[in-house]
């Protein structure tokens, strides 16, 4: 984004924020909340990433990945990144509610997954980080309907699951900002912009393909991966997805 556009956006955010959001949210609060919730989401998904070999081990029954175990590991991942404990104190704020709802969504998702992941004699189970992430996102967004929503999305050309397609705003940010060669890697973008006619704060965090992702998303393009899907032909460090959060008025 050029300097003038950036100034205009910042001005717009400053001008519209106080009117567009609940009184409990100050401008810096929504940004902190966006950052925190997307970090919790990532910390949880990393447990499923790190556990892929274990989850797909046909020789083991119980994988020890109960909802409680996954939540404990989520907290450890969160602390490793932030240096602070995940704060789940209920101070009555919308942010506290959202944090608990996100952890709760991890619990529901993992409770429901136990039969699948603990099935002995079965190798690849399709319980991928993105599948886990999609379910957590759906559970969270249903529980917080009308106040918060979270979603895992990706550049349009790379979307496998249609439910993850970027909406117009996400697509615009991905294509015209995140994909620019000069865009600072890993930097989130936020904007106060209506969603379906409702005032909302949107926060979107770009994600990139690491080496482990390329077994499915890499070269050669079109080759069938272990999941039965077609590889995208993506390159190491290329933009591969985004975590998108909405905080409604
Ligand atoms: C074992 C194969 C496999 C690996 C490894 C893998 N993915 Fe995926 N990925 C998939 C499949 C299959 C889907 C579609 C999941 C669904 O149906 O919801 C997917 C979906 C996604 C999505 C959601 C958007 C979409 O296409 O529906 C993102 C973002 C994503 N992957 C990024 C990554 C990243 C980043 C990594 C590495 C950290 C990674 N993937 C590793 C197979 C894989």
Boltz pocket constraint, residues with backbone or C-beta under 6 A from the ligand:
constraints:
  - pocket:
      binder: B
      contacts: [[A, 49], [A, 128], [A, 130], [A, 131], [A, 134], [A, 152], [A, 153], [A, 154], [A, 158], [A, 159], [A, 160], [A, 161], [A, 162], [A, 164], [A, 207], [A, 208], [A, 209], [A, 210], [A, 212], [A, 213], [A, 214], [A, 215], [A, 216], [A, 217], [A, 225], [A, 226], [A, 227], [A, 229], [A, 240], [A, 241], [A, 242]]
      max_distance: 6.0
